[in-house]
Structures are given as structure tokens and as C-alpha cells.
Amino acid sequence: MLSLFLAEFKRSFVQLRRYSSELIGGVVGTTIIFYGLFLSTQYIAGPGFQFGTRLDSIIVGYVLWALMLFIMGDIAGGLQQESRTGTLEQLFLSPYSASTVFLLRAIASLILNLTINLGILLLIMALTGSRLAFPPTLLPPLLAVLLGAYGIAFAMGALALTLKQVQQVLSVFQFGLIFLFTVPVESWTGSARFLGWLLPMAPGAGLLRGVMAQGAALDWGILAVALLNGAVYFLAGVALFGWAERRMKRLGKLGGY
Amino acid sequence: MLILEAQNLQKTYRSRRQVFTAVADVSLKLAAGEVLAFLGPNGAGKTTTIKMIAGLILPDSGWVMVAGRNPHQDVRALRAIGAVLEGNRNLYWRLTPIENLEYFGVLRGLSRRVAQQHSRDLIERFELGDKRQTLVQNLSRGMQQKLAIAVALMHDPQLLLLDEPTLGLDVEATESVKRLIREIAAEGRAILLTTHQLDIAEELSNRVAVINQGEIVVEEPTAELIRQFSDSAYLIQLEQPLDTLRASKITALGATVELQQITIRDPEILYSALEILRPLPIVTMGRQQANLTDIFLSFVRKP
């Protein structure tokens, strides 16, 4: 298992380094889009307007969204690409289960993805003058968000395995995700508050905004909800992926033609 | 030793009220060191069968055993299977040959150290040494195909499945892949090979199975099948058309003459005919031999 993890890490790293222009393009593109949004909002609000912690909150949401896109690209996008290039079936010939291979692959590239997104975050902070805090308490809610993100990515992977061509669905889905990361579920009250707890990744993202943007202390009760939320989405995503694999083996369409 | 045993495999696809039987009834056996050429027209069920053997498609009924284990129930069976599916698209194009070999070796269950050792050996053996640091996308098609076979051998499988291994290769690369297939079989591995190039199947295989419309229509040792389809007639090819006098003498013996070609069905009259022909120059003389192409067509064209 450790051997496979290291092999996956090397594979991701080598491809990333060899095609670093794509990486730089991704980082610069993601940053510029946000900066464009920032400038236009500033223009609407007027030069004297102070965004304060609201800007910080939006930045946290945006960077989490970018991280989610990288993760989804890795699993769902990667799967689709491999079905095109013919390596996908080779992965299913491994004595490790396909879910294990894809999970190890995702964790291996997580370190790279986190580094890339930290870069995006720092760039955005430098451009907008935002001051975010990085206390150690950001780690548990980040874990909750990542669990949910992987769950969703596996679910989209299941879709990619079933439908093969999911590029369009993915594009539309990306915009739905913005909602999940930016909607302030932490401020919702009454029954809407429970609904917010059920949305994928939303409670964890809310906690991260609190900890990083508003300097709030970690609410352990909400953290438990966020972790449970992450675990449920993660397990559901992996189960869905396993189901899609079995279904495609029955239909004879694992390879993609 | 029996490496592969597939019994009564069956697979039907259903989509929107359409029912298509890809494989109706296929049973195959393959022993260590044997090369089975699995032949059939497009859509006959070759690829579906190979993927059912590899555990990639679940059969509706029937079973597969590879080295005594069912790949659909026991993942350990996968350690005995190496496969190159659909041409040469089994590699990461952005990695070098050595990176591909090491990655797939670990993926197929080897430790890093063993994977590194095997990659070095296979790179040498497959003559990819001077290309070890070239990205796969910059290799020739022949090199890519050789590398794909090397990747499939990384975990030392007992059964190798090769789907069209020489498709789209130039003459030199084809020869090189053929030599490798012979060597791999000589090591005691069982090889199941599909191809549309029947001359290659004839050269490489010990046995031939022809599949048509999802069913095996013939399965015989290659030499035996060719013998059955060859008759005992001799063909003599002369440099020039035969003169009338000799032609009538030879026809009287019971042979047939068409310009400079003489067909002798009864071997008893061969030497008498040669006496009549003396001293005319003979271009070729030999037993009429069927080839796999004729045999294949006779099976798949049957109503």
C-alpha cells in the first residue's frame, strides 16, 4: 500500500513538474478570475467602501472552491482522460481495488493540490490586501471539507465511469459548488440551519471562514457536525464509485467506447 | 500445466429494447508455453471474451479460471494475468518508459525495489535502453507497443492476453514483436493472441480458435488444421507455357495443365510427369498447402 502511494505521488509529481506551464496557467487563471471579480465589486461599491471580514470570508470560500476543482479534476477528470488513453482498464487489472487506487492517487496529489492552492491564496491576499489568520484550529474543519470534497469527486468519478463524457456536466456542476462554498450557512437560523448542515462541505467551509476570516474560536459542536457531514459524503461517494464499477463490468463498458 | 480454463462463457448486452449477444458460448483452454491464436471477424466476440477472461467484463453465465483462481471472485487471479488491450494505448504518454514500467509494476502488486529491478531487466531485454528517458508520446508506435508488452510482463504473469499486438506496426517492428512473443511463450507463459493478420497467427500459434457470431466454430492445433485443409496435390510451375505434345502426354497421365502450371493430384504419376518435362526449366514445385486465410474464410463464410 505504501509502495503504491509513493508510486502515485511520484507519478503526479513528475507529470506536474514536466507540464508546469499548465500548472502556472491554472494558478494564474484562478487568481485573475478572483481579482477581476474583486475589482468589479470594488467599482460597484465605490472606492471608499471597506469590505472587512466579508472579503476575507469570500476569499476562503473561493480558494476552497478552487481546491475542490483541482480534486475533482484529479478524480473525475483523470478517470475520463484515462478512459480515452486506454490506461483505465489497466488500473482495474490491479490486485488493489479500483477505489483504493483512486483514493491513494487522490491523497498523493492532495499534498501537491494543497501547496498549489496555498499559492493561489497567498497571491489573492497580496492582491486584495486581505489579512487571513492561519491558526492550527483550521485543520479539523479543513479535513471535514476535504472528506466531503473527495466524496463528491468520487461521485462525479462514478458519473464519469458511467457516462464517459461528463465535461459539460462538470462545468455546470462547478458553478453549483461556488454556492456551497460561499453560502453563509453559519448565519442561517431555524430549520434552514439544519438544511445547511446537510449540504456537502458547507458546515466545514462555514467553520473555516469563521476561524480564518473572522478570528472566531472553533465551535466543537459544529465541528462534529462538519466531520460527520464529510464522512457521510465521503463514504457515499466511494460506495457510488464501487457501484458504478460493478455496473460497468456487467454492461461491459469499463474501458469506454 | 493448464493456465487458463474458460467454460461456456456467455454475454448478452441489452439497451433500449435491443438485445445483442456478443458471446453465445465460448470455452477455451490454454496450457503453459502455448500460444492460442483467437481469430474472428470484427464484432465476433473476441474482445468481449478477452475482457471476460481478464475480469473486466462480468459474464452472464460460465466461468473463468486463471492459474486455478477465478478473476471475478479472487483478486489474486489478477497477479497471473498480463494484458495489452486495444492496440498500444496502455501507457502514460507523459511518462518515460522506465517511469511507466516502475509505476505499473507497483500497481500490479510489486514492491518498489522489485519493480525497479524488473524495469531495468525488461528495458534491456526489449531493447529500449537508449529510449529510457524519452517520453512515451515521442516514441515510435513500434516502441510503444514493445513497451506496452513489457509493462504487461512486469509482474511476471503466467497468462498474457494480447489484443491485436501487431496492428499498425511497420515490418521491422512487427518482426520484433513476433520474436518477443515467441520468446515469452518459450519461457512457459500461456499467450492468448487476437489478430487480423492471419500469416502472423499461422507463424506464432500452436493452436487456433475461430470465433464467429459469438461461438467457437473450430479449435485445433494450427499445423493439424492446415494439414486437414491441404490436399496431397503437387503444383509444378514452368518458366514457359507447355508445348502441345508434352501437354497431351501429361494430360493422358491424369494431370491438369494450365499454360505453365501443372497440377498433379495423384502422387504416383509425379515422376512419370517429371520425365516428360525433362529438360524444361522448372520455376517452383511443391505440395499444395492451405493457409490460415483460406481456412479462416471457409469457416466465417459458412451460412
Chai-1 contact restraints between the chains, C-beta under 6 A:
chainA,res_idxA,chainB,res_idxB,connection_type,confidence,min_distance_angstrom,max_distance_angstrom,comment,restraint_id
A,S3,B,V106,contact,1.0,0.0,6.0,A-B,restraint_1
A,S3,B,S111,contact,1.0,0.0,6.0,A-B,restraint_2
A,S3,B,R112,contact,1.0,0.0,6.0,A-B,restraint_3
A,L4,B,V106,contact,1.0,0.0,6.0,A-B,restraint_4
A,A7,B,Y103,contact,1.0,0.0,6.0,A-B,restraint_5
A,A7,B,V106,contact,1.0,0.0,6.0,A-B,restraint_6
A,R11,B,Y103,contact,1.0,0.0,6.0,A-B,restraint_7
A,Q15,B,R94,contact,1.0,0.0,6.0,A-B,restraint_8
A,T85,B,R89,contact,1.0,0.0,6.0,A-B,restraint_9
A,G86,B,E86,contact,1.0,0.0,6.0,A-B,restraint_10
A,G86,B,R89,contact,1.0,0.0,6.0,A-B,restraint_11
A,G86,B,N90,contact,1.0,0.0,6.0,A-B,restraint_12
A,E89,B,L56,contact,1.0,0.0,6.0,A-B,restraint_13
A,E89,B,L85,contact,1.0,0.0,6.0,A-B,restraint_14
A,Q90,B,N90,contact,1.0,0.0,6.0,A-B,restraint_15
A,F92,B,L56,contact,1.0,0.0,6.0,A-B,restraint_16
A,L93,B,L78,contact,1.0,0.0,6.0,A-B,restraint_17
A,S94,B,L107,contact,1.0,0.0,6.0,A-B,restraint_18
A,S94,B,R108,contact,1.0,0.0,6.0,A-B,restraint_19
A,P95,B,V75,contact,1.0,0.0,6.0,A-B,restraint_20
A,P95,B,L78,contact,1.0,0.0,6.0,A-B,restraint_21
A,P95,B,R79,contact,1.0,0.0,6.0,A-B,restraint_22
A,P95,B,G109,contact,1.0,0.0,6.0,A-B,restraint_23
A,K249,B,L58,contact,1.0,0.0,6.0,A-B,restraint_24
A,R250,B,L58,contact,1.0,0.0,6.0,A-B,restraint_25
A,G252,B,I57,contact,1.0,0.0,6.0,A-B,restraint_26
A,L254,B,L56,contact,1.0,0.0,6.0,A-B,restraint_27
